């Protein structure tokens, strides 16, 4: 059974997110309060519906509570974004990822209960700086949409084990290129390096293999 993901808000960012998630094999429910936005995406996702995102009854009727994860992409309308986040958590959404347009907006979303907050403009600026300093790697990733770098928390069962013990390259066809430990990033890695609780892995591979790794090692 495919994992279901809801996308609330179908502006340029939300539409791109919803279409890419569908291409990656998720069953996507995309909702927006504007008919033209819904019409623009209805052929690309499993279900698209016109919904007032601040109305819990409309969200439930659309099927949003069946989604494992909901991505809230409303950015510019801060009041609507915050109200929608509150409603989504109130109706029982377990994993809410919300787009933020500012630090204050992000703090409000986290206080309401958003599990993850993303800052697209800030993140794109960081990526641009990284690309300029590491042009060959980032040119490769930009020109190869099937490959990416991902940072993930280590599975609970991995704490105390070495990279050799875990053998992620053979098991998942991914490469561990770094370990984030607190404020430090370790990039000179050895097979006998022992992972510690709280470590985060920086992994490189095809999107399909990264997706399989994240699903099968989720704590």
TIRO-2110 file (N, C-alpha, C; in Angstrom, 1 decimal):
// TIRO-2110
0.8, -1.2, 0.0, N, 1, A
0.0, 0.0, 0.0, CA, 1, A
0.9, 1.3, 0.0, C, 1, A
0.6, 2.2, -0.9, N, 2, A
1.4, 3.4, -1.0, CA, 2, A
1.2, 4.3, 0.2, C, 2, A
2.2, 5.0, 0.6, N, 3, A
2.1, 5.9, 1.7, CA, 3, A
1.4, 7.2, 1.2, C, 3, A
0.4, 7.6, 2.0, N, 4, A
-0.4, 8.8, 1.6, CA, 4, A
0.2, 10.1, 2.2, C, 4, A
0.3, 11.1, 1.4, N, 5, A
0.8, 12.4, 1.8, CA, 5, A
-0.2, 13.5, 1.3, C, 5, A
-0.5, 14.4, 2.2, N, 6, A
-1.4, 15.5, 1.9, CA, 6, A
-0.5, 16.7, 1.6, C, 6, A
-0.9, 17.5, 0.6, N, 7, A
-0.2, 18.8, 0.4, CA, 7, A
-1.3, 19.9, 0.5, C, 7, A
-1.2, 20.8, 1.4, N, 8, A
-2.2, 21.9, 1.6, CA, 8, A
-1.6, 23.2, 1.1, C, 8, A
-2.2, 23.7, 0.0, N, 9, A
-1.7, 25.0, -0.6, CA, 9, A
-1.0, 24.6, -1.9, C, 9, A
-1.5, 25.1, -3.0, N, 10, A
-1.0, 24.7, -4.3, CA, 10, A
-0.5, 25.9, -5.1, C, 10, A
0.3, 26.8, -4.4, N, 11, A
1.0, 27.8, -5.1, CA, 11, A
2.2, 27.1, -5.9, C, 11, A
3.1, 27.9, -6.4, N, 12, A
4.2, 27.3, -7.2, CA, 12, A
5.0, 26.3, -6.3, C, 12, A
5.3, 26.6, -5.1, N, 13, A
6.0, 25.7, -4.2, CA, 13, A
5.2, 24.4, -3.9, C, 13, A
4.0, 24.6, -3.5, N, 14, A
3.2, 23.4, -3.2, CA, 14, A
2.9, 22.5, -4.4, C, 14, A
2.7, 23.2, -5.5, N, 15, A
2.4, 22.4, -6.7, CA, 15, A
3.6, 21.5, -7.1, C, 15, A
4.8, 22.2, -7.1, N, 16, A
6.0, 21.4, -7.4, CA, 16, A
6.2, 20.3, -6.4, C, 16, A
6.0, 20.5, -5.1, N, 17, A
6.2, 19.5, -4.1, CA, 17, A
5.2, 18.4, -4.3, C, 17, A
4.0, 18.7, -4.6, N, 18, A
3.0, 17.6, -4.8, CA, 18, A
3.3, 16.7, -6.0, C, 18, A
3.6, 17.4, -7.1, N, 19, A
3.9, 16.6, -8.3, CA, 19, A
5.2, 15.7, -8.1, C, 19, A
6.2, 16.2, -7.5, N, 20, A
7.4, 15.4, -7.3, CA, 20, A
7.1, 14.3, -6.3, C, 20, A
6.3, 14.5, -5.3, N, 21, A
6.0, 13.4, -4.4, CA, 21, A
5.2, 12.3, -5.2, C, 21, A
4.3, 12.7, -6.1, N, 22, A
3.6, 11.7, -6.9, CA, 22, A
4.5, 11.0, -7.8, C, 22, A
5.5, 11.7, -8.4, N, 23, A
6.4, 11.0, -9.2, CA, 23, A
7.3, 10.0, -8.5, C, 23, A
7.5, 10.2, -7.2, N, 24, A
8.3, 9.3, -6.3, CA, 24, A
7.4, 8.1, -5.8, C, 24, A
6.2, 8.1, -6.2, N, 25, A
5.4, 6.9, -5.8, CA, 25, A
4.4, 7.1, -4.7, C, 25, A
4.3, 8.3, -4.1, N, 26, A
3.4, 8.5, -3.0, CA, 26, A
2.0, 8.7, -3.6, C, 26, A
1.0, 8.4, -2.8, N, 27, A
-0.4, 8.7, -3.1, CA, 27, A
-0.7, 10.1, -2.5, C, 27, A
-0.8, 11.1, -3.4, N, 28, A
-0.9, 12.5, -3.0, CA, 28, A
-2.3, 13.0, -3.0, C, 28, A
-2.7, 13.6, -1.9, N, 29, A
-4.0, 14.4, -1.8, CA, 29, A
-3.6, 15.9, -1.8, C, 29, A
-3.9, 16.6, -2.8, N, 30, A
-3.6, 18.0, -2.9, CA, 30, A
-4.8, 18.9, -2.8, C, 30, A
-4.8, 19.9, -1.9, N, 31, A
-5.9, 20.7, -1.6, CA, 31, A
-5.5, 22.2, -1.6, C, 31, A
-6.5, 23.0, -2.1, N, 32, A
-6.3, 24.5, -2.1, CA, 32, A
-7.7, 25.1, -2.1, C, 32, A
-7.7, 26.4, -1.7, N, 33, A
-9.0, 27.0, -1.7, CA, 33, A
-9.4, 27.7, -3.1, C, 33, A
-8.5, 27.6, -4.0, N, 34, A
-8.8, 28.1, -5.4, CA, 34, A
-9.0, 27.0, -6.4, C, 34, A
-10.1, 27.1, -7.1, N, 35, A
-10.4, 26.1, -8.1, CA, 35, A
-9.3, 26.0, -9.2, C, 35, A
-8.8, 27.1, -9.6, N, 36, A
-7.8, 27.1, -10.7, CA, 36, A
-6.5, 26.4, -10.3, C, 36, A
-6.1, 26.5, -9.1, N, 37, A
-4.9, 25.8, -8.6, CA, 37, A
-5.2, 24.3, -8.5, C, 37, A
-6.4, 23.9, -8.1, N, 38, A
-6.7, 22.5, -8.1, CA, 38, A
-6.8, 21.9, -9.5, C, 38, A
-7.4, 22.7, -10.4, N, 39, A
-7.5, 22.2, -11.8, CA, 39, A
-6.1, 22.0, -12.4, C, 39, A
-5.2, 22.8, -12.0, N, 40, A
-3.8, 22.8, -12.7, CA, 40, A
-3.1, 21.5, -12.3, C, 40, A
-3.5, 20.8, -11.2, N, 41, A
-2.7, 19.7, -10.7, CA, 41, A
-3.5, 18.4, -10.7, C, 41, A
-4.8, 18.4, -11.0, N, 42, A
-5.7, 17.2, -10.8, CA, 42, A
-5.3, 16.0, -11.6, C, 42, A
-4.6, 16.2, -12.7, N, 43, A
-4.2, 15.1, -13.5, CA, 43, A
-2.8, 14.5, -13.1, C, 43, A
-2.2, 15.2, -12.1, N, 44, A
-0.8, 14.8, -11.7, CA, 44, A
-0.8, 14.0, -10.4, C, 44, A
-1.8, 14.1, -9.6, N, 45, A
-1.9, 13.5, -8.3, CA, 45, A
-3.1, 12.5, -8.1, C, 45, A
-3.1, 11.8, -7.1, N, 46, A
-4.2, 10.8, -6.9, CA, 46, A
-5.5, 11.5, -6.7, C, 46, A
-5.5, 12.6, -5.9, N, 47, A
-6.8, 13.3, -5.7, CA, 47, A
-6.5, 14.8, -5.4, C, 47, A
-7.3, 15.7, -6.0, N, 48, A
-7.1, 17.1, -5.8, CA, 48, A
-8.5, 17.7, -5.5, C, 48, A
-8.6, 18.6, -4.5, N, 49, A
-9.9, 19.1, -4.1, CA, 49, A
-9.8, 20.5, -3.6, C, 49, A
-10.9, 21.2, -3.8, N, 50, A
-11.1, 22.6, -3.4, CA, 50, A
-11.5, 22.5, -1.9, C, 50, A
-10.7, 23.1, -1.0, N, 51, A
-11.0, 22.9, 0.4, CA, 51, A
-10.5, 24.2, 1.1, C, 51, A
-11.4, 24.7, 2.1, N, 52, A
-10.9, 25.8, 3.0, CA, 52, A
-10.1, 25.1, 4.1, C, 52, A
-8.8, 25.4, 4.0, N, 53, A
-7.9, 24.7, 4.9, CA, 53, A
-8.1, 25.0, 6.4, C, 53, A
-8.9, 26.1, 6.7, N, 54, A
-9.1, 26.4, 8.1, CA, 54, A
-10.4, 25.8, 8.6, C, 54, A
-11.1, 25.0, 7.8, N, 55, A
-12.3, 24.3, 8.1, CA, 55, A
-12.1, 22.9, 8.4, C, 55, A
-12.1, 22.4, 9.6, N, 56, A
-11.8, 21.0, 9.9, CA, 56, A
-12.7, 20.0, 9.2, C, 56, A
-14.0, 20.4, 9.1, N, 57, A
-14.9, 19.5, 8.4, CA, 57, A
-14.6, 19.3, 7.0, C, 57, A
-14.2, 20.3, 6.3, N, 58, A
-13.9, 20.2, 4.9, CA, 58, A
-12.6, 19.4, 4.7, C, 58, A
-11.6, 19.6, 5.6, N, 59, A
-10.4, 18.8, 5.5, CA, 59, A
-10.7, 17.3, 5.7, C, 59, A
-11.5, 17.0, 6.7, N, 60, A
-11.8, 15.6, 7.0, CA, 60, A
-12.6, 15.0, 5.8, C, 60, A
-13.5, 15.7, 5.2, N, 61, A
-14.3, 15.2, 4.1, CA, 61, A
-13.4, 15.0, 2.9, C, 61, A
-12.4, 15.7, 2.7, N, 62, A
-11.4, 15.5, 1.6, CA, 62, A
-10.6, 14.3, 1.8, C, 62, A
-10.5, 13.8, 3.1, N, 63, A
-9.7, 12.6, 3.4, CA, 63, A
-8.3, 12.9, 3.9, C, 63, A
-8.1, 14.2, 4.4, N, 64, A
-6.7, 14.5, 4.9, CA, 64, A
-6.3, 13.7, 6.1, C, 64, A
-7.2, 13.2, 6.9, N, 65, A
-6.9, 12.5, 8.1, CA, 65, A
-6.4, 11.1, 7.7, C, 65, A
-6.5, 10.7, 6.5, N, 66, A
-6.0, 9.4, 6.0, CA, 66, A
-4.5, 9.4, 5.7, C, 66, A
-4.0, 10.7, 5.7, N, 67, A
-2.6, 10.9, 5.2, CA, 67, A
-1.6, 10.6, 6.4, C, 67, A
-0.5, 9.9, 6.1, N, 68, A
0.6, 9.7, 7.0, CA, 68, A
1.3, 11.0, 7.4, C, 68, A
1.5, 11.8, 6.4, N, 69, A
2.2, 13.1, 6.5, CA, 69, A
1.4, 14.2, 5.8, C, 69, A
1.4, 15.4, 6.3, N, 70, A
0.8, 16.5, 5.6, CA, 70, A
1.8, 17.6, 5.5, C, 70, A
2.0, 18.1, 4.3, N, 71, A
2.9, 19.2, 4.0, CA, 71, A
2.1, 20.5, 3.8, C, 71, A
2.3, 21.4, 4.7, N, 72, A
1.5, 22.7, 4.6, CA, 72, A
2.4, 23.7, 4.0, C, 72, A
2.1, 24.1, 2.7, N, 73, A
3.0, 25.0, 1.9, CA, 73, A
2.6, 26.4, 1.9, C, 73, A
1.5, 26.8, 2.6, N, 74, A
1.1, 28.2, 2.6, CA, 74, A
2.2, 29.0, 3.3, C, 74, A
2.7, 30.0, 2.6, N, 75, A
3.9, 30.7, 3.1, CA, 75, A
3.6, 32.2, 3.4, C, 75, A
3.1, 32.9, 2.3, N, 76, A
2.9, 34.3, 2.4, CA, 76, A
1.7, 34.7, 3.4, C, 76, A
0.7, 34.0, 3.4, N, 77, A
-0.5, 34.3, 4.2, CA, 77, A
-0.2, 33.7, 5.6, C, 77, A
0.5, 34.4, 6.4, N, 78, A
0.9, 33.8, 7.7, CA, 78, A
-0.2, 33.5, 8.6, C, 78, A
-1.2, 34.3, 8.7, N, 79, A
-2.4, 34.0, 9.6, CA, 79, A
-3.1, 32.7, 9.1, C, 79, A
-3.3, 32.6, 7.8, N, 80, A
-4.0, 31.4, 7.3, CA, 80, A
-3.1, 30.2, 7.5, C, 80, A
-1.8, 30.3, 7.4, N, 81, A
-0.9, 29.2, 7.6, CA, 81, A
-0.9, 28.7, 9.0, C, 81, A
-0.9, 29.7, 10.0, N, 82, A
-0.9, 29.3, 11.4, CA, 82, A
-2.2, 28.7, 11.8, C, 82, A
-3.4, 29.2, 11.3, N, 83, A
-4.7, 28.7, 11.6, CA, 83, A
-4.8, 27.3, 11.0, C, 83, A
-4.3, 27.1, 9.8, N, 84, A
-4.4, 25.8, 9.2, CA, 84, A
-3.6, 24.8, 9.9, C, 84, A
-2.4, 25.1, 10.4, N, 85, A
-1.5, 24.2, 11.2, CA, 85, A
-2.2, 23.8, 12.4, C, 85, A
-2.9, 24.8, 13.1, N, 86, A
-3.6, 24.5, 14.3, CA, 86, A
-4.7, 23.5, 14.1, C, 86, A
-5.4, 23.7, 13.0, N, 87, A
-6.6, 22.8, 12.7, CA, 87, A
-6.1, 21.4, 12.3, C, 87, A
-5.0, 21.3, 11.5, N, 88, A
-4.5, 20.0, 11.1, CA, 88, A
-4.0, 19.2, 12.3, C, 88, A
-3.3, 19.9, 13.3, N, 89, A
-2.9, 19.1, 14.5, CA, 89, A
-4.2, 18.8, 15.4, C, 89, A
-5.2, 19.6, 15.4, N, 90, A
-6.4, 19.4, 16.2, CA, 90, A
-7.1, 18.2, 15.7, C, 90, A
-7.1, 18.0, 14.3, N, 91, A
-7.9, 16.8, 13.8, CA, 91, A
-7.0, 15.5, 13.7, C, 91, A
-5.8, 15.6, 14.3, N, 92, A
-5.1, 14.4, 14.5, CA, 92, A
-4.0, 14.1, 13.5, C, 92, A
-3.5, 15.0, 12.7, N, 93, A
-2.4, 14.8, 11.8, CA, 93, A
-1.1, 14.6, 12.6, C, 93, A
-0.5, 13.4, 12.5, N, 94, A
0.6, 13.0, 13.3, CA, 94, A
1.9, 13.7, 12.9, C, 94, A
2.1, 13.8, 11.6, N, 95, A
3.4, 14.3, 11.1, CA, 95, A
3.1, 15.5, 10.2, C, 95, A
3.3, 16.7, 10.7, N, 96, A
3.0, 17.9, 9.9, CA, 96, A
4.3, 18.6, 9.6, C, 96, A
4.6, 18.8, 8.3, N, 97, A
5.7, 19.6, 7.8, CA, 97, A
5.2, 20.9, 7.2, C, 97, A
5.7, 22.0, 7.8, N, 98, A
5.1, 23.3, 7.4, CA, 98, A
6.2, 24.2, 6.8, C, 98, A
5.8, 24.9, 5.7, N, 99, A
6.6, 25.9, 5.1, CA, 99, A
6.5, 27.2, 5.9, C, 99, A
7.7, 27.9, 6.1, N, 100, A
7.7, 29.1, 6.9, CA, 100, A
8.3, 30.2, 6.0, C, 100, A
7.8, 31.4, 6.2, N, 101, A
8.4, 32.6, 5.4, CA, 101, A
9.3, 33.4, 6.2, C, 101, A
9.4, 33.2, 7.6, N, 102, A
10.3, 34.0, 8.4, CA, 102, A
10.6, 33.2, 9.7, C, 102, A
11.6, 33.7, 10.5, N, 103, A
11.9, 33.0, 11.7, CA, 103, A
10.7, 33.1, 12.7, C, 103, A
10.0, 34.2, 12.8, N, 104, A
8.8, 34.3, 13.7, CA, 104, A
7.7, 33.4, 13.2, C, 104, A
7.5, 33.3, 11.9, N, 105, A
6.5, 32.4, 11.4, CA, 105, A
6.8, 31.0, 11.8, C, 105, A
8.1, 30.6, 11.6, N, 106, A
8.6, 29.3, 12.0, CA, 106, A
8.4, 28.9, 13.4, C, 106, A
8.7, 29.9, 14.3, N, 107, A
8.5, 29.7, 15.7, CA, 107, A
7.1, 29.5, 16.1, C, 107, A
6.2, 30.2, 15.5, N, 108, A
4.7, 30.1, 15.7, CA, 108, A
4.3, 28.7, 15.3, C, 108, A
4.7, 28.2, 14.1, N, 109, A
4.3, 26.9, 13.6, CA, 109, A
4.8, 25.8, 14.6, C, 109, A
6.0, 25.9, 15.0, N, 110, A
6.6, 24.9, 16.0, CA, 110, A
5.8, 24.9, 17.3, C, 110, A
5.4, 26.1, 17.8, N, 111, A
4.7, 26.2, 19.0, CA, 111, A
3.3, 25.6, 18.9, C, 111, A
2.7, 25.7, 17.7, N, 112, A
1.4, 25.1, 17.5, CA, 112, A
1.5, 23.6, 17.4, C, 112, A
2.7, 23.1, 17.0, N, 113, A
2.8, 21.6, 17.0, CA, 113, A
3.4, 21.1, 15.7, C, 113, A
3.8, 21.9, 14.8, N, 114, A
4.4, 21.4, 13.5, CA, 114, A
5.6, 20.6, 13.9, C, 114, A
5.8, 19.4, 13.2, N, 115, A
6.9, 18.5, 13.5, CA, 115, A
8.2, 18.9, 12.9, C, 115, A
8.0, 19.5, 11.7, N, 116, A
9.2, 20.0, 10.9, CA, 116, A
8.8, 21.3, 10.3, C, 116, A
9.7, 22.3, 10.2, N, 117, A
9.5, 23.6, 9.5, CA, 117, A
10.6, 23.7, 8.5, C, 117, A
10.2, 24.1, 7.3, N, 118, A
11.2, 24.3, 6.3, CA, 118, A
11.2, 25.8, 5.8, C, 118, A
12.4, 26.3, 5.5, N, 119, A
12.5, 27.7, 5.0, CA, 119, A
13.0, 27.7, 3.6, C, 119, A
12.2, 27.6, 2.6, N, 120, A
12.6, 27.4, 1.2, CA, 120, A
13.6, 28.5, 0.8, C, 120, A
13.3, 29.8, 1.0, N, 121, A
14.2, 30.8, 0.5, CA, 121, A
15.6, 30.7, 1.2, C, 121, A
15.6, 30.5, 2.5, N, 122, A
16.8, 30.4, 3.2, CA, 122, A
17.6, 29.2, 2.7, C, 122, A
16.9, 28.1, 2.6, N, 123, A
17.6, 26.8, 2.2, CA, 123, A
18.1, 27.0, 0.8, C, 123, A
17.4, 27.6, -0.1, N, 124, A
17.9, 27.8, -1.5, CA, 124, A
19.2, 28.7, -1.5, C, 124, A
19.2, 29.7, -0.6, N, 125, A
20.4, 30.5, -0.5, CA, 125, A
21.6, 29.7, 0.0, C, 125, A
21.4, 28.9, 0.9, N, 126, A
22.5, 28.0, 1.4, CA, 126, A
22.9, 27.1, 0.3, C, 126, A
22.0, 26.5, -0.4, N, 127, A
22.3, 25.6, -1.5, CA, 127, A
23.2, 26.3, -2.6, C, 127, A
22.8, 27.5, -2.9, N, 128, A
23.5, 28.3, -3.9, CA, 128, A
24.9, 28.5, -3.4, C, 128, A
25.1, 28.9, -2.2, N, 129, A
26.5, 29.1, -1.6, CA, 129, A
27.3, 27.8, -1.7, C, 129, A
26.6, 26.7, -1.3, N, 130, A
27.3, 25.4, -1.4, CA, 130, A
27.7, 25.1, -2.8, C, 130, A
26.7, 25.3, -3.7, N, 131, A
27.0, 25.0, -5.1, CA, 131, A
28.2, 25.8, -5.7, C, 131, A
28.3, 27.0, -5.3, N, 132, A
29.4, 27.9, -5.8, CA, 132, A
30.7, 27.4, -5.2, C, 132, A
30.7, 26.8, -4.0, N, 133, A
32.0, 26.3, -3.5, CA, 133, A
32.3, 24.9, -3.8, C, 133, A
31.3, 24.1, -4.2, N, 134, A
31.4, 22.7, -4.5, CA, 134, A
30.8, 22.5, -5.9, C, 134, A
31.2, 23.2, -6.9, N, 135, A
30.5, 23.2, -8.1, CA, 135, A
30.3, 21.9, -8.8, C, 135, A
31.4, 21.1, -8.8, N, 136, A
31.3, 19.8, -9.6, CA, 136, A
30.2, 18.9, -9.0, C, 136, A
30.2, 18.8, -7.6, N, 137, A
29.2, 17.9, -7.0, CA, 137, A
27.8, 18.4, -7.2, C, 137, A
27.6, 19.7, -6.9, N, 138, A
26.3, 20.3, -7.0, CA, 138, A
25.8, 20.4, -8.5, C, 138, A
26.7, 20.6, -9.4, N, 139, A
26.3, 20.6, -10.8, CA, 139, A
25.8, 19.2, -11.2, C, 139, A
26.5, 18.1, -10.7, N, 140, A
26.0, 16.8, -10.9, CA, 140, A
24.6, 16.5, -10.4, C, 140, A
24.4, 17.0, -9.1, N, 141, A
23.1, 16.7, -8.5, CA, 141, A
22.0, 17.5, -9.2, C, 141, A
22.3, 18.8, -9.6, N, 142, A
21.3, 19.6, -10.2, CA, 142, A
21.0, 19.0, -11.6, C, 142, A
21.9, 18.4, -12.3, N, 143, A
21.6, 17.9, -13.6, CA, 143, A
21.1, 16.4, -13.5, C, 143, A
21.1, 15.9, -12.3, N, 144, A
20.7, 14.5, -12.1, CA, 144, A
19.6, 14.4, -11.1, C, 144, A
18.3, 14.7, -11.5, N, 145, A
17.2, 14.8, -10.5, CA, 145, A
17.0, 13.5, -9.8, C, 145, A
17.5, 12.4, -10.2, N, 146, A
17.3, 11.1, -9.6, CA, 146, A
18.3, 10.9, -8.5, C, 146, A
19.3, 11.8, -8.2, N, 147, A
20.3, 11.7, -7.1, CA, 147, A
20.1, 12.8, -6.2, C, 147, A
20.5, 12.6, -4.9, N, 148, A
20.4, 13.7, -3.9, CA, 148, A
21.2, 13.3, -2.7, C, 148, A
21.4, 14.4, -1.8, N, 149, A
22.0, 14.2, -0.5, CA, 149, A
20.9, 14.4, 0.5, C, 149, A
20.9, 13.5, 1.5, N, 150, A
19.9, 13.6, 2.5, CA, 150, A
20.5, 13.5, 3.9, C, 150, A
20.0, 14.3, 4.9, N, 151, A
20.5, 14.1, 6.2, CA, 151, A
19.3, 13.5, 7.1, C, 151, A
19.6, 12.5, 7.8, N, 152, A
18.6, 11.7, 8.5, CA, 152, A
19.1, 11.4, 9.9, C, 152, A
18.3, 11.3, 10.9, N, 153, A
18.7, 10.8, 12.2, CA, 153, A
19.0, 9.3, 12.1, C, 153, A
20.0, 8.8, 12.9, N, 154, A
20.3, 7.4, 12.8, CA, 154, A
19.2, 6.6, 13.4, C, 154, A
18.9, 5.4, 12.9, N, 155, A
17.9, 4.5, 13.6, CA, 155, A
18.4, 4.2, 15.0, C, 155, A
17.5, 4.1, 15.9, N, 156, A
17.8, 3.8, 17.3, CA, 156, A
18.7, 2.5, 17.4, C, 156, A
18.4, 1.6, 16.5, N, 157, A
19.2, 0.3, 16.6, CA, 157, A
20.6, 0.5, 16.1, C, 157, A
20.9, 1.6, 15.5, N, 158, A
22.3, 1.8, 14.9, CA, 158, A
23.3, 2.3, 16.0, C, 158, A
22.8, 2.9, 17.0, N, 159, A
23.6, 3.5, 18.1, CA, 159, A
24.5, 2.4, 18.7, C, 159, A
25.8, 2.7, 18.8, N, 160, A
26.7, 1.7, 19.3, CA, 160, A
27.3, 0.8, 18.3, C, 160, A
26.9, 0.9, 17.0, N, 161, A
27.4, 0.0, 16.0, CA, 161, A
28.3, 0.8, 15.0, C, 161, A
29.2, 0.1, 14.3, N, 162, A
30.1, 0.8, 13.4, CA, 162, A
29.5, 0.8, 12.0, C, 162, A
30.1, 1.7, 11.2, N, 163, A
29.6, 1.7, 9.8, CA, 163, A
29.8, 0.4, 9.1, C, 163, A
30.9, -0.4, 9.5, N, 164, A
31.1, -1.7, 8.9, CA, 164, A
29.9, -2.6, 9.3, C, 164, A
29.5, -2.6, 10.6, N, 165, A
28.4, -3.4, 11.1, CA, 165, A
27.2, -3.1, 10.3, C, 165, A
26.9, -1.9, 10.0, N, 166, A
25.6, -1.5, 9.4, CA, 166, A
25.7, -1.8, 7.9, C, 166, A
26.8, -1.6, 7.2, N, 167, A
27.0, -2.0, 5.8, CA, 167, A
25.9, -1.4, 4.9, C, 167, A
25.6, -0.1, 5.1, N, 168, A
24.5, 0.5, 4.3, CA, 168, A
24.8, 0.5, 2.8, C, 168, A
26.1, 0.6, 2.4, N, 169, A
26.4, 0.6, 1.0, CA, 169, A
25.9, -0.7, 0.3, C, 169, A
26.2, -1.8, 0.9, N, 170, A
25.8, -3.1, 0.4, CA, 170, A
24.3, -3.3, 0.5, C, 170, A
23.7, -2.9, 1.7, N, 171, A
22.3, -3.2, 1.9, CA, 171, A
21.4, -2.3, 1.2, C, 171, A
21.7, -1.0, 1.0, N, 172, A
20.8, 0.0, 0.4, CA, 172, A
21.4, 0.7, -0.8, C, 172, A
22.6, 0.4, -1.1, N, 173, A
23.3, 1.1, -2.3, CA, 173, A
23.3, 2.6, -2.1, C, 173, A
23.7, 3.0, -0.8, N, 174, A
23.9, 4.4, -0.5, CA, 174, A
25.2, 4.6, 0.1, C, 174, A
25.7, 5.8, 0.1, N, 175, A
27.0, 6.1, 0.7, CA, 175, A
26.9, 7.1, 1.8, C, 175, A
27.4, 6.8, 3.0, N, 176, A
27.5, 7.7, 4.1, CA, 176, A
28.7, 8.6, 3.9, C, 176, A
28.4, 9.9, 3.7, N, 177, A
29.5, 10.9, 3.3, CA, 177, A
29.8, 11.8, 4.5, C, 177, A
29.0, 11.7, 5.6, N, 178, A
29.3, 12.5, 6.7, CA, 178, A
28.4, 12.1, 7.9, C, 178, A
28.8, 12.5, 9.1, N, 179, A
28.0, 12.3, 10.3, CA, 179, A
27.9, 13.7, 11.0, C, 179, A
26.7, 14.1, 11.3, N, 180, A
26.5, 15.3, 12.1, CA, 180, A
26.4, 14.9, 13.6, C, 180, A
27.4, 15.4, 14.4, N, 181, A
27.4, 15.1, 15.8, CA, 181, A
27.4, 16.4, 16.6, C, 181, A
26.2, 16.8, 17.0, N, 182, A
26.1, 18.1, 17.7, CA, 182, A
26.3, 19.2, 16.6, C, 182, A
27.2, 20.1, 16.9, N, 183, A
27.4, 21.2, 15.9, CA, 183, A
28.6, 20.9, 15.0, C, 183, A
29.1, 19.7, 15.1, N, 184, A
30.3, 19.2, 14.3, CA, 184, A
29.8, 18.3, 13.2, C, 184, A
30.4, 18.4, 12.0, N, 185, A
30.2, 17.4, 10.9, CA, 185, A
31.4, 16.7, 10.7, C, 185, A
31.4, 15.4, 10.8, N, 186, A
32.5, 14.5, 10.6, CA, 186, A
32.5, 14.0, 9.1, C, 186, A
33.5, 14.3, 8.4, N, 187, A
33.6, 13.9, 7.0, CA, 187, A
34.7, 12.9, 6.6, C, 187, A
35.6, 12.8, 7.5, N, 188, A
36.7, 11.8, 7.3, CA, 188, A
36.2, 10.6, 8.1, C, 188, A
35.6, 9.7, 7.4, N, 189, A
35.0, 8.5, 8.0, CA, 189, A
35.8, 7.2, 7.8, C, 189, A
35.7, 6.3, 8.8, N, 190, A
36.3, 5.0, 8.7, CA, 190, A
35.3, 3.9, 9.0, C, 190, A
35.5, 2.8, 8.5, N, 191, A
34.5, 1.7, 8.7, CA, 191, A
34.3, 1.3, 10.1, C, 191, A
35.3, 1.6, 11.0, N, 192, A
35.2, 1.2, 12.4, CA, 192, A
34.7, 2.4, 13.3, C, 192, A
34.2, 3.5, 12.7, N, 193, A
33.6, 4.6, 13.4, CA, 193, A
32.3, 4.1, 14.1, C, 193, A
32.2, 4.4, 15.3, N, 194, A
31.0, 4.0, 16.1, CA, 194, A
30.0, 5.1, 16.1, C, 194, A
28.7, 4.8, 15.8, N, 195, A
27.7, 5.8, 15.8, CA, 195, A
27.2, 6.0, 17.3, C, 195, A
26.8, 7.3, 17.6, N, 196, A
26.4, 7.6, 18.9, CA, 196, A
24.9, 8.1, 18.9, C, 196, A
24.2, 7.9, 20.0, N, 197, A
22.8, 8.4, 20.1, CA, 197, A
22.8, 9.9, 19.7, C, 197, A
21.9, 10.3, 18.9, N, 198, A
21.8, 11.7, 18.5, CA, 198, A
22.5, 12.0, 17.2, C, 198, A
23.4, 11.1, 16.7, N, 199, A
24.0, 11.3, 15.5, CA, 199, A
23.0, 11.4, 14.3, C, 199, A
23.4, 12.2, 13.3, N, 200, A
22.6, 12.2, 12.1, CA, 200, A
23.5, 11.9, 10.9, C, 200, A
23.0, 11.1, 10.0, N, 201, A
23.8, 10.6, 8.9, CA, 201, A
23.6, 11.5, 7.7, C, 201, A
24.6, 11.8, 6.9, N, 202, A
24.5, 12.5, 5.7, CA, 202, A
24.8, 11.5, 4.6, C, 202, A
23.8, 11.2, 3.8, N, 203, A
23.9, 10.1, 2.8, CA, 203, A
23.7, 10.6, 1.4, C, 203, A
24.4, 9.9, 0.5, N, 204, A
24.3, 10.2, -0.9, CA, 204, A
23.9, 9.0, -1.7, C, 204, A
23.0, 9.2, -2.6, N, 205, A
22.6, 8.1, -3.4, CA, 205, A
21.4, 8.4, -4.4, C, 205, A
20.9, 7.5, -5.1, N, 206, A
19.7, 7.7, -5.9, CA, 206, A
18.5, 8.0, -5.0, C, 206, A
17.6, 8.8, -5.5, N, 207, A
16.4, 9.1, -4.7, CA, 207, A
15.6, 7.8, -4.3, C, 207, A
15.6, 6.9, -5.2, N, 208, A
14.9, 5.6, -4.9, CA, 208, A
15.5, 4.9, -3.8, C, 208, A
16.9, 4.8, -3.8, N, 209, A
17.6, 4.1, -2.7, CA, 209, A
17.5, 4.9, -1.4, C, 209, A
17.6, 6.2, -1.5, N, 210, A
17.4, 7.0, -0.3, CA, 210, A
16.0, 6.8, 0.3, C, 210, A
15.0, 6.8, -0.5, N, 211, A
13.7, 6.6, -0.1, CA, 211, A
13.5, 5.2, 0.6, C, 211, A
14.1, 4.2, 0.0, N, 212, A
14.0, 2.8, 0.6, CA, 212, A
14.7, 2.8, 1.9, C, 212, A
15.9, 3.4, 2.0, N, 213, A
16.6, 3.4, 3.3, CA, 213, A
15.8, 4.1, 4.4, C, 213, A
15.2, 5.3, 4.0, N, 214, A
14.4, 6.0, 5.0, CA, 214, A
13.2, 5.3, 5.5, C, 214, A
12.6, 4.6, 4.6, N, 215, A
11.4, 3.8, 5.0, CA, 215, A
11.7, 2.6, 5.8, C, 215, A
12.8, 1.9, 5.5, N, 216, A
13.1, 0.6, 6.2, CA, 216, A
13.9, 0.8, 7.5, C, 216, A
14.4, 2.0, 7.7, N, 217, A
15.2, 2.2, 8.9, CA, 217, A
14.5, 3.2, 9.8, C, 217, A
13.3, 3.6, 9.5, N, 218, A
12.6, 4.6, 10.3, CA, 218, A
12.3, 4.1, 11.7, C, 218, A
12.7, 4.8, 12.7, N, 219, A
12.6, 4.4, 14.1, CA, 219, A
11.2, 4.4, 14.5, C, 219, A
END
